[in-house]
Amino acid sequence: MGGLLEKAICEASKLPPSEQEAIGAWLLAELESERRWAELFGNLGSALERMADAALEQHAQGLTTPLDPDRL
């Protein structure tokens, strides 16, 4: 266990049991949230790379047109 986490747990252990439970619930919820975000967006980089490669290939083939802000 890291030093900072150990210090935080030591300090939390001095709190009343209800506050300790609240901190524990909060920490577990944060860890679960981080796990879900990592799961949802873990492969996003490779998907963006594939889309960028496809766009560059279309441009190389002359299938794209310059952006005209007046036509947006």
N, C-alpha and C positions, 0 to 999 in steps of 0.2 A: 504494500500500500504506500502511496506517495505521502511525503511529509505533510503537505498542505491538507490533504484529505484526512489524514490521521489527526491533525490538529483540530480540524473542523468537527470531526466525530467526537473528539475529547471534549470540546466546548459544548457540543450539543448534548452530550451525556450529563451535563450539569443542569440541564433544563428540566422542567416538570415533564412527566411521562406524556401528557397530551401534546405538548409542544414537540417532543422528540418524535412522536408518531406523525405529526403534521410534517415535520422536516423529512422524515423517512418517506412518506407518501409523495411529497413534492419531488424528492430526488429520484425516486423510482419512476415517476411520471415523466420527468425530464429525460431520463435515460431511454425510456421506451419511445418517447417522441423522437429523439435523435436516431434511434434504430430505424424507426419507420421512415424518416426523411432520407436516411442513407439508402434504405431499400428502394424507395420510390425514385430517387434521383441518381443512384449509383451508376446506372448505365447511360445517363443523359449525355455524357461527353462523347461516347462512341456514336450515339444517334446523331448528335450535332455534326460530328466529323463526317458521317455518311451523307448527310444532307448537304454539307459544304462541298464535298467531293462531287456529288451529283450536280450541284449548281455550277461548279467550275467546269465540269465536262460539258454541260449544256452551253455554257458561254464559249468554250473552245470550239464547239460545233456550230457556232453562229446562231444559236436558237434563242438568244436573249436580246433585249432592246435596252437602250440607255433609259435611265429614269428621268422622266420629265415632270418636275414638281408642279407645273401648271396643269397637268392632266390627272392629278391625284384626286 
